[in-house]
């Protein structure tokens, strides 16, 4: 049996980082969202949201369309 601390150590750091988790949570409630809506929902700055979305896209967890 694993301890709670061992379970925490095994969390996926890519997903469970607070900013990325908030983005994924916001996106789970809808089919798609634009940058402005995600910024408003997550409270992240433009730069931070952009960096976090890029990391999620590199991992194949989100897809982005730039218009």
C-alpha positions as CSV (number, residue, x, y, z in Angstrom):
1,X,0.0,0.0,0.0
2,X,1.3,3.4,-0.9
3,X,1.3,6.4,1.4
4,X,-0.4,9.7,0.4
5,X,3.0,11.3,-0.1
6,X,4.1,8.5,-2.5
7,X,0.8,9.0,-4.4
8,X,1.5,12.8,-4.7
9,X,5.0,12.1,-6.0
10,X,3.5,10.0,-8.8
11,X,1.2,12.8,-10.1
12,X,1.8,13.8,-13.7
13,X,3.6,17.1,-13.2
14,X,2.6,18.2,-16.7
15,X,-1.1,18.0,-15.9
16,X,-1.1,18.8,-12.2
17,X,0.8,22.0,-12.3
18,X,-1.8,24.6,-11.2
19,X,-1.9,26.8,-14.3
20,X,-2.1,23.8,-16.7
21,X,-4.6,22.0,-14.5
22,X,-6.9,25.1,-14.6
23,X,-6.6,25.3,-18.4
24,X,-7.5,21.7,-18.8
25,X,-10.3,22.0,-16.4
26,X,-11.7,25.0,-18.3
27,X,-11.4,23.2,-21.6
28,X,-13.1,20.1,-20.2
29,X,-16.3,22.0,-19.8
30,X,-16.5,23.0,-23.5
31,X,-15.5,21.8,-27.0
32,X,-13.2,24.8,-27.6
33,X,-12.4,28.2,-26.2
34,X,-10.6,31.2,-27.5
35,X,-7.5,32.8,-25.9
36,X,-9.5,35.6,-24.3
37,X,-12.0,33.3,-22.7
38,X,-9.3,31.0,-21.3
39,X,-7.4,34.0,-19.9
40,X,-10.6,35.2,-18.2
41,X,-11.5,31.8,-16.8
42,X,-8.0,31.0,-15.6
43,X,-6.8,34.4,-14.4
44,X,-3.5,33.9,-16.1
45,X,-1.5,36.6,-17.9
46,X,-1.2,36.5,-21.7
47,X,2.4,35.4,-21.5
48,X,1.8,32.7,-18.9
49,X,-1.3,31.3,-20.7
50,X,0.6,31.2,-24.0
51,X,3.6,29.3,-22.4
52,X,1.3,26.8,-20.6
53,X,-0.8,26.2,-23.7
54,X,2.4,25.6,-25.7
55,X,3.5,23.0,-23.2
56,X,0.1,21.3,-23.3
57,X,0.2,21.3,-27.1
58,X,3.7,19.8,-27.2
59,X,2.4,17.0,-25.0
60,X,-0.6,16.4,-27.3
61,X,-3.1,17.3,-24.7
62,X,-4.6,20.3,-26.5
63,X,-4.7,21.5,-30.1
64,X,-4.5,25.2,-31.1
65,X,-5.6,27.1,-34.1
66,X,-4.1,30.5,-34.6
67,X,-6.2,33.0,-36.6
